Amino acid sequence: MKIMTVLGEIAPENLGTTLAHEHLIIDVSCRRRMTDDPHLQRIAEEPVSMSILGDLRRNPTISADSLRLNDADLAIKELAYYKELGGRSLMDHTSRWIGGRPLELRRISQAVGVQIVAGCGYYSPALPESLNELSVEELKERLVGEVERGVDGTDVRPGFIGEIGTSWPLTPLEEKTLRAAARAQVETGLGLSIHPSPWDKSAHTLLDIVESEGADLRRVIICHLDHVIDVPYHAAIAKRGAYIEYDRFGVEWYSSQETLRFFPRDTERVVALRTLIEQGFLEHILLSQDVCQKIELREFGGHGYSHILRYVVPMMKKMGVAEEQVQTMMVENPKRFLSH
């Protein structure tokens, strides 16, 4: 058994404390929302600064600057806080379609001393129209090629497949890329990470699709489930064998002021996790923060990559989650998912 990092293979027992879903270099401007409000239009074109942080926390997808993390030196500085608290590893879910730079991940890993496991996949809505012309099998072969030879023309090999971006309802291309990823999982033995539409309960449909292609649901992650706390829904996903990922810790602001959607508080996330643990799903839980915008970095007033270790783990312990249960979620479960 082994785990592939951007610096090469490691033994699973060397993985250590792991954030299961992060982004160090990314461009998600494909998710930018335009606004008719003159005040917000002005802010949307400004560089991120403390003076507009309050507005961006209520309208997080209007800022082109915030939706791009493209400074490797800043990523090194930000990741160092996580390393100082005992963080050993991180799964980076950024594919080429959303600004992934595998050689920069290698440089960041070498500089900080944190093991980075890179993903590979297809992320909608950033995919080019030309992919519509490819068959499921051709899309699968592209993923397998990256697993075997390296991502995006480099020799950096991924350690898992994903995140595979989907919306709801699924577009024809999204279904094709999902099926391709499932087939690649079967062929390579790597785990598969799926990004659902966070506000829609689409996970069972997504699991049905990958299962029909032969995927092992015990090696599948459903991401971003803590956008909406729904313990019975999350438990039903875990019953099928998949991992349930609570990966937005620290995000307690609006998703959209227009729709009045507000992310849960971290305390609500912990209460839900405690219930899932009590119901027997401890070995199906992964934790992270999904840092993907400047407003989430410490440099710009956010919590950064160290938030779970600095604040959430102590909160969990105060709220009845045992140390060994934290270790299972942050060490043993990522190790099991990534080992092949």
C-alpha positions in Angstrom: 0.0 0.0 0.0 1.2 3.5 -0.8 0.0 7.1 -1.1 1.1 9.4 -3.9 2.1 12.9 -3.0 3.4 15.7 -5.2 6.9 14.7 -4.0 6.4 11.0 -4.7 5.2 8.0 -2.8 4.9 7.8 1.0 3.9 5.0 3.3 0.4 5.4 4.6 1.5 5.5 8.2 3.5 8.6 7.4 0.5 10.6 6.3 -0.5 12.0 9.7 -3.0 14.7 10.4 -4.6 15.6 7.1 -7.0 18.2 5.8 -9.2 16.4 3.3 -10.2 19.2 1.0 -8.2 22.4 0.3 -7.0 24.6 -2.5 -3.6 26.4 -2.4 -3.5 27.7 -6.0 -6.9 28.1 -7.7 -9.0 30.3 -10.0 -12.8 29.8 -9.5 -13.8 33.0 -11.3 -16.1 30.6 -13.3 -18.4 30.9 -10.3 -18.4 34.7 -10.2 -21.8 36.4 -9.9 -22.4 39.8 -11.4 -24.4 42.4 -9.5 -26.7 45.3 -10.5 -25.9 47.2 -7.2 -23.6 50.2 -8.0 -21.9 50.0 -4.6 -21.2 46.3 -5.0 -20.1 46.8 -8.7 -17.4 49.1 -7.5 -16.3 46.7 -4.8 -16.3 43.8 -7.2 -13.5 45.3 -9.2 -11.3 46.3 -6.2 -8.5 44.2 -4.9 -9.4 42.4 -1.7 -8.7 44.5 1.4 -9.9 44.8 5.0 -12.1 47.8 4.1 -14.4 45.7 1.9 -14.2 42.5 3.8 -17.7 42.9 5.4 -19.3 43.4 2.0 -17.5 40.4 0.5 -18.6 38.1 3.4 -22.2 39.0 2.4 -21.5 38.7 -1.4 -18.5 36.3 -1.6 -18.7 35.5 -5.3 -18.7 39.0 -6.8 -15.0 39.7 -6.4 -12.8 38.6 -9.3 -9.7 39.2 -7.1 -11.0 37.1 -4.2 -11.8 34.2 -6.4 -8.2 33.8 -7.4 -5.4 32.4 -5.2 -2.3 32.7 -7.4 0.5 33.6 -5.1 2.6 30.5 -4.1 4.7 32.6 -1.7 1.6 33.6 0.2 0.4 30.0 0.1 3.7 29.0 1.8 3.1 31.6 4.5 -0.5 30.6 5.1 0.2 26.8 5.2 3.0 27.3 7.7 0.4 28.2 10.4 -1.1 24.7 9.8 2.3 23.0 10.0 3.1 24.8 13.3 0.0 23.2 14.9 1.0 19.7 13.9 -0.6 19.5 10.4 1.3 16.9 8.3 -0.7 16.6 5.1 -3.3 18.2 2.8 -5.4 17.0 -0.1 -5.5 19.7 -2.9 -8.6 19.3 -5.1 -7.6 21.9 -7.8 -7.6 20.6 -11.3 -6.2 22.2 -14.4 -9.6 23.6 -15.3 -9.6 25.9 -12.3 -6.0 27.1 -12.3 -4.2 24.1 -10.9 -0.4 24.4 -11.0 1.1 21.1 -10.0 4.7 22.3 -10.0 3.8 25.1 -7.7 2.2 22.6 -5.3 5.5 20.7 -5.3 7.4 23.9 -4.5 5.0 24.8 -1.7 5.3 21.3 -0.2 9.1 21.4 -0.3 9.1 24.9 1.3 6.7 24.2 4.1 7.3 20.5 4.8 3.6 19.6 4.5 2.8 16.6 2.3 0.4 17.6 -0.5 -1.7 15.0 -2.3 -3.0 16.4 -5.6 -6.2 15.5 -7.4 -7.1 15.3 -11.1 -10.5 15.6 -12.7 -13.1 17.7 -14.5 -14.6 20.7 -12.8 -17.8 22.1 -14.1 -18.7 25.0 -15.0 -15.1 25.6 -16.0 -14.9 22.9 -18.7 -14.4 23.9 -22.4 -17.1 23.1 -24.9 -14.6 20.9 -26.8 -14.9 18.2 -24.2 -18.5 17.6 -25.3 -17.0 15.9 -28.4 -15.2 13.3 -26.4 -16.8 10.0 -25.3 -16.9 8.8 -21.7 -14.1 6.3 -22.5 -11.9 9.1 -24.0 -12.5 11.3 -21.0 -11.6 8.3 -18.8 -8.3 7.7 -20.7 -7.3 11.3 -20.1 -7.6 10.8 -16.4 -5.8 7.5 -16.4 -3.0 9.1 -18.4 -2.6 11.8 -15.7 -2.6 9.2 -12.9 0.1 7.1 -14.7 2.3 9.9 -16.2 1.6 13.2 -14.4 -0.9 16.1 -14.3 -1.1 18.7 -17.0 2.1 17.7 -18.8 4.2 17.6 -15.6 5.6 14.6 -13.8 3.5 15.4 -10.7 1.2 12.4 -10.2 -2.2 12.7 -8.5 -3.1 10.7 -5.4 -6.8 10.7 -6.0 -9.4 11.6 -8.7 -11.4 14.8 -8.1 -12.9 16.9 -7.3 -15.4 16.2 -10.1 -17.6 19.3 -10.3 -21.4 18.9 -10.8 -24.4 21.1 -10.7 -28.1 20.2 -10.4 -29.7 19.1 -12.5 -26.7 17.4 -14.1 -25.7 18.6 -17.6 -24.9 15.9 -20.2 -21.2 16.8 -20.0 -21.2 16.6 -16.2 -22.7 13.1 -16.3 -20.1 12.1 -18.9 -17.2 13.3 -16.8 -18.7 11.7 -13.7 -18.9 8.4 -15.5 -15.4 8.8 -16.8 -14.1 9.5 -13.3 -15.8 6.4 -12.0 -14.2 4.2 -14.7 -10.9 5.8 -13.9 -11.3 4.9 -10.3 -12.0 1.3 -11.2 -8.9 1.1 -13.5 -6.4 2.9 -11.2 -7.7 2.0 -7.7 -7.6 5.6 -6.6 -10.3 7.2 -4.5 -12.8 9.5 -6.1 -14.0 12.9 -4.8 -17.3 14.4 -6.0 -18.5 18.0 -5.7 -22.3 18.0 -5.7 -24.5 21.1 -6.0 -24.1 22.0 -2.3 -27.7 23.3 -1.8 -29.4 20.3 -3.5 -29.7 16.8 -2.2 -28.2 15.2 -5.3 -25.7 12.8 -3.7 -27.7 9.6 -4.2 -28.1 10.2 -7.9 -24.4 10.9 -8.2 -23.6 7.7 -6.2 -26.1 5.7 -8.4 -24.2 6.9 -11.5 -20.7 6.0 -10.3 -21.9 2.7 -8.8 -23.4 1.8 -12.2 -19.9 2.2 -13.7 -18.4 -0.2 -11.1 -17.0 2.4 -8.7 -16.4 1.2 -5.1 -18.5 3.6 -2.9 -16.1 2.9 0.0 -13.6 4.9 -2.0 -15.9 7.8 -2.8 -16.2 11.2 -1.1 -19.3 13.5 -1.3 -17.9 17.0 -0.6 -19.4 20.1 0.9 -22.2 18.4 2.8 -22.0 21.0 5.6 -23.4 23.8 3.4 -26.7 22.5 4.8 -26.9 20.5 8.0 -29.1 17.5 7.4 -28.0 14.6 9.5 -30.5 11.9 8.2 -29.4 12.8 4.6 -25.7 12.6 5.5 -26.3 9.3 7.4 -28.0 7.8 4.4 -24.9 8.6 2.3 -22.6 7.0 4.8 -24.8 3.9 5.0 -24.0 3.4 1.3 -20.4 3.2 2.2 -19.2 6.7 1.0 -17.3 9.3 2.9 -19.3 12.4 4.1 -17.1 15.5 4.1 -17.6 18.5 6.3 -15.2 20.8 4.6 -16.4 24.4 5.2 -15.3 24.9 8.8 -14.7 28.6 9.4 -17.2 29.7 6.7 -20.0 31.3 8.7 -21.0 34.0 6.2 -23.6 34.5 3.4 -23.4 32.2 0.4 -25.6 34.7 -1.4 -27.2 37.8 0.0 -29.8 37.7 -2.8 -31.1 34.2 -1.8 -30.4 34.8 1.9 -28.5 31.6 2.2 -26.2 31.6 5.2 -23.7 28.9 6.0 -24.1 27.0 9.3 -22.0 27.9 12.3 -19.1 25.7 13.3 -20.9 24.8 16.5 -23.8 23.4 14.4 -21.3 21.4 12.3 -19.8 19.9 15.5 -23.3 19.0 16.9 -24.1 17.2 13.6 -20.8 15.4 13.6 -21.3 14.3 17.1 -24.7 12.9 16.2 -23.3 11.1 13.2 -20.5 9.6 15.4 -23.1 8.4 17.9 -25.0 6.7 15.0 -21.9 4.7 14.1 -20.5 6.7 11.1 -17.2 7.8 12.6 -15.2 6.0 9.9 -17.0 7.8 7.1 -16.3 11.4 8.2 -13.6 13.7 6.7 -12.9 17.2 7.8 -11.5 20.3 6.1 -12.0 24.1 5.3 -12.0 24.2 1.5 -10.1 27.5 1.4 -10.6 28.8 -2.1 -10.9 32.6 -1.8 -8.7 35.3 -0.6 -11.2 36.3 2.0 -10.6 33.0 3.7 -6.9 33.5 4.1 -5.4 34.9 7.3 -3.7 37.6 5.3 -7.1 39.0 4.4 -9.0 38.5 7.7 -10.0 34.9 7.3 -9.3 31.8 9.3 -6.9 30.1 6.9 -5.7 26.5 6.8 -5.0 26.3 10.5 -8.6 26.9 11.7 -9.6 23.3 12.4 -6.5 22.6 14.5 -6.5 26.0 16.2 -10.1 26.3 17.1 -12.4 23.5 15.9 -10.6 20.5 17.5 -10.6 22.2 21.0 -14.3 23.0 20.4 -15.0 19.4 19.5 -13.4 18.1 22.7 -15.4 20.6 24.8 -18.6 19.4 23.0 -18.0 15.7 23.7 -15.9 14.4 20.8 -13.0 12.3 22.1 -9.4 12.7 21.0 -9.3 9.3 19.4 -12.4 10.2 17.4 -10.7 13.3 16.1 -7.7 11.2 15.2 -10.0 8.8 13.2 -11.5 11.7 11.2 -8.2 13.5 10.6 -5.7 10.7 10.3 -7.1 7.2 9.9 -10.0 8.1 7.5 -7.8 10.1 5.0 -5.2 7.4 5.2 -7.7 4.7 4.3 -9.2 6.8 1.4 -5.8 7.6 -0.1 -4.0 4.2 0.3 -4.0 1.9 -2.7 
